[in-house]
Amino acid sequence: MRPTASIFNHPDRKRILLHLLFWLTVMTILTVIYGTGMPNYVFAAGIVALFMPIHILYFYTIAYVIIPRYFDRKRYVGFFVFLLLIVVGSTFVFRLLEILVADPIIYDAVRQNDPTFVWRKLEGTFSEQLAKPAYLISAFEQTNIFVWIALSVKFFKMWFERRQAALEAELNFLKGQLHPHFLFNTLNNLYALTLNQSPQSPSVVMGLAEILRYMLYEANTEVVQLERDISILKSYIELEKIRYEERLDINFSVNGLTPELKIAPLLILPLVENAFKHGASEQIGQAWINMDLRVKNNTLKFKISNSKPEQSAPKDDRAHHVSIGLANVRKRLDILYPSAHQLKILEEEDVFAVILEMDLDKRMEI
């Protein structure tokens, strides 16, 4: 027998239970508040339960009808018109229920214990009771206070979900920029090798395939093992060594890696790519790149420095690269590790350096 879809699957069941818990909490609070002036708390709970459908209908009409149909579609005039109608209507229904049902029941119950009890709230005709401003204001307060607490939670949840969706979309966009940018640069390297009919071209193709496989499949998760991210980084460095041969001196030291360490993928690779692209590739003579990565107490520190060509690239080209490379990393760090990272860029006449320090434990969940 095939399983059928149900609104009581796990996420919906949790949401329903949270809603029930909220309304039970509201009922309990109201019972405690009003129970002091009534014969007993059981009686008070019955009176409160009489009014609960108004609160519940009021909330769900706004939350699941008015907000989706008007607020979410930016039809703000209609939203405020219907909101006003519901606020006023709920207040009058609450007051009518007081006059016609609740107040007489309460009055009779209290008089059983105290026959001399006089309740001025019941004085006057039906229309006179309905028109008393003090009791209308009281009905407005009692109708709205908990409903708007619930609606505040609803609006906060909507804001949070939209913020998370926007951050996730921006992260996907930023991560997507890395793939074509990296592929373009590596294909350029491969093209140069094939022109020279280098026997190392197949190795470059295999290395490129491994890195692209990582980018397309493994790096789609929120975090990866730091060891795996560093292994891909080393593969990229090996590709670049093939291209530059003896003309480039590379030093890369790694300390403190353990299997349990995790990091958001592809944060370090663009920093290394930047050193090759705007350091070694623009330098005619001997070039160098020094890298040091160390982890201590879940704090990662990565420092990379590279030699600069005697004549720097044109400003427009440098600015374009920064916008795709370093700026991309900075934006992703701001989203994923807010207040948990430092990215310093140091530039001198013959040296360009980037220092990244981050707390691996303080990644924001997206």
Buried (B, 14 or more C-beta within 10 A) or exposed (E): EEEEEEEEEEEEEEEEEEBEEBBEEBBEEBBEEBBEEBBEBEBBBBBBEBBBEBBBBBBBBBBEEBBEEBBEEEEEEEBEEBBEEBBEBBBBBBBBBBBEEBBEEBBEBBEEEEEEEEEEBEEEEEEEBBEBEEBBEBBBEBBBEBBBEBBEEBBEEBEEEEEEEEBEEBBEEBBEBBBEBBBEBBEEBBEEBEEEEBEBBEBBBEBBEBBBEBBEEBBEEBBBBBBBBBBBBEBBBEBBEBBBEEEBEBEBEBEBBEEEBBBBBBBBBBBBBBBBBBBBBBBEEEBBBBBBBBBEEBBBBBBBBBBBBEEBBEEEEEEEBBEBBBBBBBBBBBBBBEEBBEBEBEEEEEBBBBBBBBBBEBBBEB
